[in-house]
Amino acid sequence: MAAFSSIKLTYFNFGGRAELVRLALYIGGIPFEDKRLSREEFGALKSSFPLGQVPVLEVDGQVLTQTDAILRYVRRTSRWPLPN
């Protein structure tokens, strides 16, 4: 696994679409900051997110959006599950 200086997952303060990402990061052994937004915080920050939506994964300043794309990235980065 590559070493990252910072990984931050941003989503609402409940499971939803980001819960799969949280689990994948945990299972893959990738440390991350879990930034949880209230509705008010999201409203204030919405225009700063690509596509105006969450979840958003920031990796060393690079921003990834869309749950499926984020999950593919986490899978490839963590090399989980390992091939036989």
Biopython code that builds the backbone (N, CA, C, O; Angstrom):
import numpy as np
from Bio.PDB.StructureBuilder import StructureBuilder

atoms = [
    (1, "MET", "N", (0.846, -1.182, 0.000)),
    (1, "MET", "CA", (0.000, 0.000, 0.000)),
    (1, "MET", "C", (0.882, 1.232, 0.000)),
    (1, "MET", "O", (1.891, 1.275, 0.703)),
    (2, "ALA", "N", (0.517, 2.219, -0.770)),
    (2, "ALA", "CA", (1.239, 3.478, -0.816)),
    (2, "ALA", "C", (0.991, 4.268, 0.462)),
    (2, "ALA", "O", (-0.068, 4.164, 1.080)),
    (3, "ALA", "N", (1.992, 5.062, 0.848)),
    (3, "ALA", "CA", (1.829, 5.910, 2.034)),
    (3, "ALA", "C", (1.247, 7.248, 1.604)),
    (3, "ALA", "O", (1.680, 7.830, 0.609)),
    (4, "PHE", "N", (0.276, 7.729, 2.344)),
    (4, "PHE", "CA", (-0.361, 9.000, 2.044)),
    (4, "PHE", "C", (-0.157, 9.941, 3.210)),
    (4, "PHE", "O", (-0.165, 9.525, 4.369)),
    (5, "SER", "N", (0.028, 11.220, 2.894)),
    (5, "SER", "CA", (0.167, 12.173, 3.985)),
    (5, "SER", "C", (-1.191, 12.497, 4.586)),
    (5, "SER", "O", (-1.282, 12.790, 5.778)),
    (6, "SER", "N", (-2.252, 12.450, 3.779)),
    (6, "SER", "CA", (-3.580, 12.708, 4.338)),
    (6, "SER", "C", (-4.678, 12.165, 3.435)),
    (6, "SER", "O", (-4.625, 12.292, 2.212)),
    (7, "ILE", "N", (-5.665, 11.561, 4.064)),
    (7, "ILE", "CA", (-6.869, 11.100, 3.375)),
    (7, "ILE", "C", (-8.050, 11.571, 4.204)),
    (7, "ILE", "O", (-8.116, 11.326, 5.408)),
    (8, "LYS", "N", (-8.986, 12.255, 3.543)),
    (8, "LYS", "CA", (-10.161, 12.758, 4.259)),
    (8, "LYS", "C", (-11.420, 12.400, 3.480)),
    (8, "LYS", "O", (-11.545, 12.719, 2.298)),
    (9, "LEU", "N", (-12.346, 11.737, 4.153)),
    (9, "LEU", "CA", (-13.649, 11.399, 3.594)),
    (9, "LEU", "C", (-14.665, 12.386, 4.145)),
    (9, "LEU", "O", (-14.771, 12.556, 5.359)),
    (10, "THR", "N", (-15.415, 13.039, 3.261)),
    (10, "THR", "CA", (-16.423, 14.013, 3.676)),
    (10, "THR", "C", (-17.798, 13.525, 3.254)),
    (10, "THR", "O", (-18.032, 13.198, 2.090)),
    (11, "TYR", "N", (-18.709, 13.482, 4.231)),
    (11, "TYR", "CA", (-20.084, 13.054, 3.979)),
    (11, "TYR", "C", (-20.952, 13.554, 5.126)),
    (11, "TYR", "O", (-20.455, 14.198, 6.051)),
    (12, "PHE", "N", (-22.239, 13.262, 5.067)),
    (12, "PHE", "CA", (-23.155, 13.647, 6.134)),
    (12, "PHE", "C", (-22.894, 12.828, 7.399)),
    (12, "PHE", "O", (-22.149, 11.849, 7.374)),
    (13, "ASN", "N", (-23.507, 13.236, 8.487)),
    (13, "ASN", "CA", (-23.303, 12.578, 9.771)),
    (13, "ASN", "C", (-24.218, 11.351, 9.934)),
    (13, "ASN", "O", (-24.915, 11.211, 10.939)),
    (14, "PHE", "N", (-24.199, 10.475, 8.930)),
    (14, "PHE", "CA", (-24.901, 9.188, 8.994)),
    (14, "PHE", "C", (-24.273, 8.271, 7.958)),
    (14, "PHE", "O", (-23.425, 8.704, 7.179)),
    (15, "GLY", "N", (-24.678, 7.021, 7.943)),
    (15, "GLY", "CA", (-24.064, 6.022, 7.070)),
    (15, "GLY", "C", (-24.160, 6.343, 5.595)),
    (15, "GLY", "O", (-23.190, 6.801, 4.990)),
    (16, "GLY", "N", (-25.319, 6.108, 5.015)),
    (16, "GLY", "CA", (-25.546, 6.409, 3.603)),
    (16, "GLY", "C", (-24.498, 5.819, 2.674)),
    (16, "GLY", "O", (-23.924, 4.765, 2.949)),
    (17, "ARG", "N", (-24.258, 6.519, 1.565)),
    (17, "ARG", "CA", (-23.329, 6.042, 0.541)),
    (17, "ARG", "C", (-21.886, 5.969, 1.043)),
    (17, "ARG", "O", (-21.109, 5.147, 0.556)),
    (18, "ALA", "N", (-21.524, 6.795, 1.986)),
    (18, "ALA", "CA", (-20.141, 6.810, 2.472)),
    (18, "ALA", "C", (-19.830, 5.651, 3.411)),
    (18, "ALA", "O", (-18.660, 5.371, 3.669)),
    (19, "GLU", "N", (-20.846, 4.977, 3.926)),
    (19, "GLU", "CA", (-20.577, 3.885, 4.867)),
    (19, "GLU", "C", (-19.785, 2.769, 4.197)),
    (19, "GLU", "O", (-18.913, 2.169, 4.825)),
    (20, "LEU", "N", (-20.076, 2.485, 2.942)),
    (20, "LEU", "CA", (-19.293, 1.488, 2.203)),
    (20, "LEU", "C", (-17.843, 1.921, 2.071)),
    (20, "LEU", "O", (-16.929, 1.104, 2.188)),
    (21, "VAL", "N", (-17.637, 3.202, 1.828)),
    (21, "VAL", "CA", (-16.275, 3.722, 1.703)),
    (21, "VAL", "C", (-15.558, 3.626, 3.046)),
    (21, "VAL", "O", (-14.401, 3.208, 3.103)),
    (22, "ARG", "N", (-16.235, 4.007, 4.122)),
    (22, "ARG", "CA", (-15.629, 3.906, 5.461)),
    (22, "ARG", "C", (-15.198, 2.465, 5.754)),
    (22, "ARG", "O", (-14.091, 2.224, 6.237)),
    (23, "LEU", "N", (-16.082, 1.520, 5.458)),
    (23, "LEU", "CA", (-15.760, 0.110, 5.694)),
    (23, "LEU", "C", (-14.586, -0.349, 4.836)),
    (23, "LEU", "O", (-13.703, -1.054, 5.323)),
    (24, "ALA", "N", (-14.568, 0.039, 3.577)),
    (24, "ALA", "CA", (-13.479, -0.354, 2.684)),
    (24, "ALA", "C", (-12.143, 0.218, 3.162)),
    (24, "ALA", "O", (-11.124, -0.472, 3.131)),
    (25, "LEU", "N", (-12.148, 1.466, 3.600)),
    (25, "LEU", "CA", (-10.917, 2.068, 4.127)),
    (25, "LEU", "C", (-10.455, 1.328, 5.378)),
    (25, "LEU", "O", (-9.268, 1.045, 5.535)),
    (26, "TYR", "N", (-11.389, 1.019, 6.261)),
    (26, "TYR", "CA", (-11.057, 0.311, 7.497)),
    (26, "TYR", "C", (-10.512, -1.087, 7.194)),
    (26, "TYR", "O", (-9.462, -1.470, 7.711)),
    (27, "ILE", "N", (-11.218, -1.841, 6.364)),
    (27, "ILE", "CA", (-10.790, -3.201, 6.025)),
    (27, "ILE", "C", (-9.451, -3.182, 5.298)),
    (27, "ILE", "O", (-8.611, -4.057, 5.506)),
    (28, "GLY", "N", (-9.258, -2.182, 4.443)),
    (28, "GLY", "CA", (-8.009, -2.057, 3.705)),
    (28, "GLY", "C", (-6.849, -1.542, 4.537)),
    (28, "GLY", "O", (-5.717, -1.481, 4.057)),
    (29, "GLY", "N", (-7.124, -1.168, 5.791)),
    (29, "GLY", "CA", (-6.055, -0.694, 6.664)),
    (29, "GLY", "C", (-5.540, 0.686, 6.311)),
    (29, "GLY", "O", (-4.383, 1.011, 6.582)),
    (30, "ILE", "N", (-6.391, 1.499, 5.708)),
    (30, "ILE", "CA", (-5.993, 2.842, 5.288)),
    (30, "ILE", "C", (-6.503, 3.849, 6.314)),
    (30, "ILE", "O", (-7.714, 4.005, 6.472)),
    (31, "PRO", "N", (-5.600, 4.536, 7.014)),
    (31, "PRO", "CA", (-6.054, 5.549, 7.977)),
    (31, "PRO", "C", (-6.646, 6.752, 7.251)),
    (31, "PRO", "O", (-6.145, 7.162, 6.204)),
    (32, "PHE", "N", (-7.717, 7.317, 7.815)),
    (32, "PHE", "CA", (-8.368, 8.451, 7.165)),
    (32, "PHE", "C", (-9.066, 9.323, 8.190)),
    (32, "PHE", "O", (-9.398, 8.874, 9.288)),
    (33, "GLU", "N", (-9.285, 10.581, 7.815)),
    (33, "GLU", "CA", (-10.084, 11.504, 8.617)),
    (33, "GLU", "C", (-11.524, 11.394, 8.141)),
    (33, "GLU", "O", (-11.787, 11.444, 6.940)),
    (34, "ASP", "N", (-12.445, 11.246, 9.062)),
    (34, "ASP", "CA", (-13.863, 11.093, 8.737)),
    (34, "ASP", "C", (-14.580, 12.405, 9.048)),
    (34, "ASP", "O", (-15.029, 12.618, 10.174)),
    (35, "LYS", "N", (-14.685, 13.278, 8.055)),
    (35, "LYS", "CA", (-15.329, 14.584, 8.224)),
    (35, "LYS", "C", (-16.818, 14.419, 7.985)),
    (35, "LYS", "O", (-17.241, 14.108, 6.871)),
    (36, "ARG", "N", (-17.624, 14.628, 9.039)),
    (36, "ARG", "CA", (-19.074, 14.459, 8.944)),
    (36, "ARG", "C", (-19.748, 15.822, 8.996)),
    (36, "ARG", "O", (-19.505, 16.614, 9.907)),
    (37, "LEU", "N", (-20.595, 16.084, 8.014)),
    (37, "LEU", "CA", (-21.243, 17.383, 7.865)),
    (37, "LEU", "C", (-22.688, 17.366, 8.341)),
    (37, "LEU", "O", (-23.400, 16.375, 8.183)),
    (38, "SER", "N", (-23.105, 18.480, 8.926)),
    (38, "SER", "CA", (-24.531, 18.692, 9.193)),
    (38, "SER", "C", (-25.149, 19.241, 7.905)),
    (38, "SER", "O", (-24.426, 19.601, 6.977)),
    (39, "ARG", "N", (-26.456, 19.305, 7.844)),
    (39, "ARG", "CA", (-27.120, 19.881, 6.664)),
    (39, "ARG", "C", (-26.704, 21.333, 6.454)),
    (39, "ARG", "O", (-26.517, 21.775, 5.320)),
    (40, "GLU", "N", (-26.561, 22.069, 7.546)),
    (40, "GLU", "CA", (-26.172, 23.473, 7.455)),
    (40, "GLU", "C", (-24.757, 23.617, 6.898)),
    (40, "GLU", "O", (-24.502, 24.472, 6.050)),
    (41, "GLU", "N", (-23.838, 22.775, 7.380)),
    (41, "GLU", "CA", (-22.464, 22.813, 6.876)),
    (41, "GLU", "C", (-22.427, 22.453, 5.394)),
    (41, "GLU", "O", (-21.720, 23.090, 4.613)),
    (42, "PHE", "N", (-23.188, 21.434, 5.013)),
    (42, "PHE", "CA", (-23.217, 21.042, 3.606)),
    (42, "PHE", "C", (-23.731, 22.183, 2.737)),
    (42, "PHE", "O", (-23.164, 22.462, 1.681)),
    (43, "GLY", "N", (-24.799, 22.845, 3.171)),
    (43, "GLY", "CA", (-25.339, 23.966, 2.407)),
    (43, "GLY", "C", (-24.308, 25.051, 2.180)),
    (43, "GLY", "O", (-24.242, 25.636, 1.099)),
    (44, "ALA", "N", (-23.502, 25.324, 3.198)),
    (44, "ALA", "CA", (-22.477, 26.357, 3.086)),
    (44, "ALA", "C", (-21.311, 25.917, 2.206)),
    (44, "ALA", "O", (-20.675, 26.753, 1.564)),
    (45, "LEU", "N", (-21.022, 24.619, 2.166)),
    (45, "LEU", "CA", (-19.860, 24.108, 1.432)),
    (45, "LEU", "C", (-20.196, 23.494, 0.075)),
    (45, "LEU", "O", (-19.288, 23.172, -0.691)),
    (46, "LYS", "N", (-21.464, 23.328, -0.233)),
    (46, "LYS", "CA", (-21.895, 22.605, -1.436)),
    (46, "LYS", "C", (-21.191, 23.079, -2.703)),
    (46, "LYS", "O", (-20.759, 22.256, -3.510)),
    (47, "SER", "N", (-21.070, 24.364, -2.888)),
    (47, "SER", "CA", (-20.462, 24.884, -4.122)),
    (47, "SER", "C", (-18.970, 24.585, -4.211)),
    (47, "SER", "O", (-18.391, 24.675, -5.293)),
    (48, "SER", "N", (-18.340, 24.231, -3.098)),
    (48, "SER", "CA", (-16.906, 23.932, -3.125)),
    (48, "SER", "C", (-16.622, 22.476, -3.505)),
    (48, "SER", "O", (-15.476, 22.126, -3.786)),
    (49, "PHE", "N", (-17.658, 21.621, -3.516)),
    (49, "PHE", "CA", (-17.473, 20.221, -3.870)),
    (49, "PHE", "C", (-17.645, 20.025, -5.372)),
    (49, "PHE", "O", (-18.529, 20.633, -5.975)),
    (50, "PRO", "N", (-16.805, 19.178, -5.987)),
    (50, "PRO", "CA", (-17.034, 18.851, -7.386)),
    (50, "PRO", "C", (-18.431, 18.238, -7.528)),
    (50, "PRO", "O", (-18.828, 17.410, -6.708)),
    (51, "LEU", "N", (-19.148, 18.624, -8.522)),
    (51, "LEU", "CA", (-20.510, 18.161, -8.785)),
    (51, "LEU", "C", (-21.498, 18.612, -7.715)),
    (51, "LEU", "O", (-22.677, 18.265, -7.788)),
    (52, "GLY", "N", (-21.046, 19.375, -6.724)),
    (52, "GLY", "CA", (-21.927, 19.876, -5.677)),
    (52, "GLY", "C", (-22.529, 18.794, -4.805)),
    (52, "GLY", "O", (-23.622, 18.968, -4.266)),
    (53, "GLN", "N", (-21.822, 17.669, -4.658)),
    (53, "GLN", "CA", (-22.365, 16.554, -3.889)),
    (53, "GLN", "C", (-21.275, 15.840, -3.107)),
    (53, "GLN", "O", (-20.084, 16.039, -3.346)),
    (54, "VAL", "N", (-21.700, 15.013, -2.178)),
    (54, "VAL", "CA", (-20.804, 14.175, -1.397)),
    (54, "VAL", "C", (-21.266, 12.726, -1.541)),
    (54, "VAL", "O", (-22.431, 12.523, -1.884)),
    (55, "PRO", "N", (-20.456, 11.721, -1.308)),
    (55, "PRO", "CA", (-19.176, 11.765, -0.635)),
    (55, "PRO", "C", (-18.053, 12.292, -1.515)),
    (55, "PRO", "O", (-18.093, 12.212, -2.743)),
    (56, "VAL", "N", (-17.049, 12.835, -0.833)),
    (56, "VAL", "CA", (-15.834, 13.323, -1.468)),
    (56, "VAL", "C", (-14.665, 12.726, -0.698)),
    (56, "VAL", "O", (-14.649, 12.743, 0.533)),
    (57, "LEU", "N", (-13.686, 12.197, -1.428)),
    (57, "LEU", "CA", (-12.474, 11.676, -0.810)),
    (57, "LEU", "C", (-11.314, 12.536, -1.277)),
    (57, "LEU", "O", (-11.055, 12.640, -2.476)),
    (58, "GLU", "N", (-10.614, 13.151, -0.333)),
    (58, "GLU", "CA", (-9.429, 13.949, -0.652)),
    (58, "GLU", "C", (-8.200, 13.134, -0.292)),
    (58, "GLU", "O", (-8.051, 12.681, 0.843)),
    (59, "VAL", "N", (-7.314, 12.951, -1.281)),
    (59, "VAL", "CA", (-6.080, 12.198, -1.078)),
    (59, "VAL", "C", (-4.922, 13.100, -1.457)),
    (59, "VAL", "O", (-4.719, 13.401, -2.633)),
    (60, "ASP", "N", (-4.166, 13.530, -0.464)),
    (60, "ASP", "CA", (-3.022, 14.416, -0.692)),
    (60, "ASP", "C", (-3.390, 15.594, -1.582)),
    (60, "ASP", "O", (-2.627, 15.956, -2.478)),
    (61, "GLY", "N", (-4.547, 16.192, -1.344)),
    (61, "GLY", "CA", (-4.978, 17.370, -2.089)),
    (61, "GLY", "C", (-5.763, 17.081, -3.358)),
    (61, "GLY", "O", (-6.373, 17.993, -3.916)),
    (62, "GLN", "N", (-5.764, 15.845, -3.828)),
    (62, "GLN", "CA", (-6.540, 15.457, -5.004)),
    (62, "GLN", "C", (-7.934, 15.036, -4.547)),
    (62, "GLN", "O", (-8.076, 14.370, -3.522)),
    (63, "VAL", "N", (-8.960, 15.420, -5.300)),
    (63, "VAL", "CA", (-10.343, 15.161, -4.895)),
    (63, "VAL", "C", (-10.985, 14.109, -5.792)),
    (63, "VAL", "O", (-10.941, 14.206, -7.018)),
    (64, "LEU", "N", (-11.582, 13.104, -5.156)),
    (64, "LEU", "CA", (-12.337, 12.071, -5.866)),
    (64, "LEU", "C", (-13.799, 12.181, -5.462)),
    (64, "LEU", "O", (-14.109, 12.452, -4.302)),
    (65, "THR", "N", (-14.700, 11.971, -6.423)),
    (65, "THR", "CA", (-16.131, 12.003, -6.148)),
    (65, "THR", "C", (-16.774, 10.714, -6.641)),
    (65, "THR", "O", (-16.125, 9.899, -7.297)),
    (66, "GLN", "N", (-18.040, 10.535, -6.327)),
    (66, "GLN", "CA", (-18.833, 9.384, -6.740)),
    (66, "GLN", "C", (-18.403, 8.127, -5.977)),
    (66, "GLN", "O", (-17.246, 7.712, -6.053)),
    (67, "THR", "N", (-19.321, 7.541, -5.260)),
    (67, "THR", "CA", (-19.042, 6.411, -4.377)),
    (67, "THR", "C", (-18.351, 5.259, -5.095)),
    (67, "THR", "O", (-17.368, 4.724, -4.583)),
    (68, "ASP", "N", (-18.837, 4.865, -6.260)),
    (68, "ASP", "CA", (-18.240, 3.725, -6.959)),
    (68, "ASP", "C", (-16.800, 4.006, -7.366)),
    (68, "ASP", "O", (-15.947, 3.125, -7.253)),
    (69, "ALA", "N", (-16.515, 5.207, -7.833)),
    (69, "ALA", "CA", (-15.148, 5.572, -8.203)),
    (69, "ALA", "C", (-14.241, 5.581, -6.977)),
    (69, "ALA", "O", (-13.100, 5.121, -7.040)),
    (70, "ILE", "N", (-14.746, 6.102, -5.869)),
    (70, "ILE", "CA", (-13.967, 6.120, -4.630)),
    (70, "ILE", "C", (-13.682, 4.693, -4.171)),
    (70, "ILE", "O", (-12.561, 4.391, -3.760)),
    (71, "LEU", "N", (-14.676, 3.815, -4.236)),
    (71, "LEU", "CA", (-14.481, 2.420, -3.833)),
    (71, "LEU", "C", (-13.458, 1.711, -4.721)),
    (71, "LEU", "O", (-12.654, 0.924, -4.221)),
    (72, "ARG", "N", (-13.473, 1.973, -6.019)),
    (72, "ARG", "CA", (-12.468, 1.380, -6.911)),
    (72, "ARG", "C", (-11.072, 1.852, -6.525)),
    (72, "ARG", "O", (-10.129, 1.062, -6.485)),
    (73, "TYR", "N", (-10.949, 3.141, -6.241)),
    (73, "TYR", "CA", (-9.659, 3.698, -5.838)),
    (73, "TYR", "C", (-9.170, 3.036, -4.544)),
    (73, "TYR", "O", (-8.010, 2.633, -4.452)),
    (74, "VAL", "N", (-10.048, 2.925, -3.554)),
    (74, "VAL", "CA", (-9.668, 2.317, -2.275)),
    (74, "VAL", "C", (-9.267, 0.861, -2.483)),
    (74, "VAL", "O", (-8.275, 0.401, -1.917)),
    (75, "ARG", "N", (-10.027, 0.142, -3.284)),
    (75, "ARG", "CA", (-9.705, -1.269, -3.543)),
    (75, "ARG", "C", (-8.326, -1.408, -4.170)),
    (75, "ARG", "O", (-7.532, -2.242, -3.738)),
    (76, "ARG", "N", (-8.036, -0.607, -5.176)),
    (76, "ARG", "CA", (-6.737, -0.697, -5.850)),
    (76, "ARG", "C", (-5.600, -0.238, -4.949)),
    (76, "ARG", "O", (-4.508, -0.805, -4.982)),
    (77, "THR", "N", (-5.854, 0.778, -4.151)),
    (77, "THR", "CA", (-4.823, 1.309, -3.274)),
    (77, "THR", "C", (-4.501, 0.346, -2.139)),
    (77, "THR", "O", (-3.335, 0.167, -1.786)),
    (78, "SER", "N", (-5.517, -0.265, -1.574)),
    (78, "SER", "CA", (-5.309, -1.153, -0.427)),
    (78, "SER", "C", (-4.927, -2.563, -0.855)),
    (78, "SER", "O", (-4.474, -3.362, -0.035)),
    (79, "ARG", "N", (-5.106, -2.869, -2.124)),
    (79, "ARG", "CA", (-4.851, -4.214, -2.652)),
    (79, "ARG", "C", (-5.678, -5.264, -1.916)),
    (79, "ARG", "O", (-5.220, -6.377, -1.658)),
    (80, "TRP", "N", (-6.910, -4.877, -1.586)),
    (80, "TRP", "CA", (-7.805, -5.806, -0.899)),
    (80, "TRP", "C", (-9.017, -6.062, -1.757)),
    (80, "TRP", "O", (-9.537, -5.087, -2.299)),
    (81, "PRO", "N", (-9.510, -7.229, -1.937)),
    (81, "PRO", "CA", (-8.896, -8.452, -1.423)),
    (81, "PRO", "C", (-7.668, -8.827, -2.237)),
    (81, "PRO", "O", (-7.571, -8.496, -3.418)),
    (82, "LEU", "N", (-6.753, -9.502, -1.616)),
    (82, "LEU", "CA", (-5.521, -9.888, -2.289)),
    (82, "LEU", "C", (-5.800, -11.005, -3.285)),
    (82, "LEU", "O", (-6.588, -11.907, -3.002)),
    (83, "PRO", "N", (-5.153, -10.950, -4.457)),
    (83, "PRO", "CA", (-5.339, -12.043, -5.423)),
    (83, "PRO", "C", (-4.666, -13.313, -4.909)),
    (83, "PRO", "O", (-3.681, -13.242, -4.174)),
    (84, "ASN", "N", (-5.196, -14.471, -5.295)),
    (84, "ASN", "CA", (-4.611, -15.755, -4.871)),
    (84, "ASN", "C", (-3.375, -16.065, -5.658)),
    (84, "ASN", "O", (-2.749, -17.102, -5.441)),
]
sb = StructureBuilder()
sb.init_structure("model")
sb.init_model(0)
sb.init_chain("A")
sb.init_seg("    ")
for serial, (resi, resn, name, xyz) in enumerate(atoms, 1):
    if name == "N":
        sb.init_residue(resn, " ", resi, " ")
    sb.init_atom(name, np.array(xyz, "f"), 0.0, 1.0, " ", f" {name:<3s}", serial, name[0])
structure = sb.get_structure()
